[in-house]
Amino acid sequence: MNIEDIKWLKSFEANFRTAINSNYSRNILESQLRKMVDIYEKETGKKYTLCYHCSTSILYFLKDIGKIYFDAVQTGNESTLSDKDIEKTVTVMEGNTKENTASNTKNNGIKKKRNAKYTTK
């Protein structure tokens, strides 16, 4: 999968996770689904017949393309991604950016203070 496809599909990562883990999907436009089908067909070499008005068909498609997307991100797809691109993609996927880590630490401190306020002795 090329870097442009990965970057475009990245905006649907939450949809892929929800479809795979929770068996649920929502809020994807038909034009976006058409582009996903093109990417899927290019990657697998198989024709995919998707009914754009059937929620079950869309759900199963999101599961299929989501697996392909996560495999491409995890393996780094060495043939098309540079090491820097792989590192950035995986770091963003794991949520380990400096900003996220700092805000998580800050939020954890607030939670501890709030919990300490309500604890019994």
N, C-alpha and C positions, 0 to 999 in steps of 0.2 A: 504494500500500500504506500503510495507516495505521500510526502509531507503535506501537500495541499489538502489531500483527502482527510488525513488525520486531523489537521487543524480545523477543517470544516466540521467533521464529525464530533470533534471535542465539545462543541456547544450542545450536543445531544447526549453527552455522557450520563447525565442524571436520568434521562429517559431510558437509556440502555440498562442502567443499574436497576431501575424500578421495574422494567419489564422482566429482566432475568430473575431478580430476587423476590419481587412482590406480585408478579403476574398481573401487572397493571400498566397502562399507558394513557397519555393524554397530550393535547395541545401540539400536534405536529401537522403542519400544513401539507396539502397534497403536493405542492411544488417541491417541498423539502423531501417528501417520501419518494418522489420521482428521481430526485438526484441521488438519494440513498440506494434506490434500486439500480441505478446506473453504476454506482461504485461497487455494489454487491456483485453485479454481473461481470464487471471488469476484473474483480478479485478472484471470483470462483470459476469464471468461464461458463457458468450455467445461467440459463434464462430463468428469471423469477417472475411468476405471475402473481401480482398483488392486487387484491380488490381494495381500492382506495376508500371505499365506503363501509367496509366491514371491520369492525373493531377487533375481532378475533384474528383476522388475517394480518392486520397491522401489528398486533401484539406479537404474533409468531415471527413476523418479519423483523421486528425490533430485537427480538431475542437472537435471531440468526446473525444479523449485521452487528449487533452488540458484541457477540462472541468473537467475530472477526476483528472488530475494532480493538477489543481488549487484548487479543492475541498479538496484534500488530504493535500495540504500545508496549506490552510486556517483553516481547522478544526484541523489540527495537527495530525490527525489520532492517537488518544490517545493510541490505543492498541499497536502500533508498534514504536512510536517515544517517546524519552525522552523529558523532558521540555527543556533541553539545545539544542537538535537537532531542536525542533520546533522554538525556539527563533532565532537560527542561520539562519534557512531556511527563516523565515518570515523577519528577518532583511535584509538579502541579497536580498530577493524579493522586499522589499520596497526601497532598495538602501540607507539605513540609516547607512552605515558604517562610521567610523570616517574619513577614507580616502576620501570617496565620499563627506561627508559633508564639510570637509576642502577644497577640490578642488572646490566644488560648490560655497563656500563663496568667495574663491579667484577669481574665474571666474566672479562672480557677481560684485565684485569690479572693475574688468577690464572693464566690460561692462558699468558700470556707468561712469567711466572715459571717455571711448570712446564716450558715448552718450552726456556727458557734453561738450565735445569738439565741437560737431556739433549743439548744441542747440542755438537758437536765443534768444536775449534779448528783 
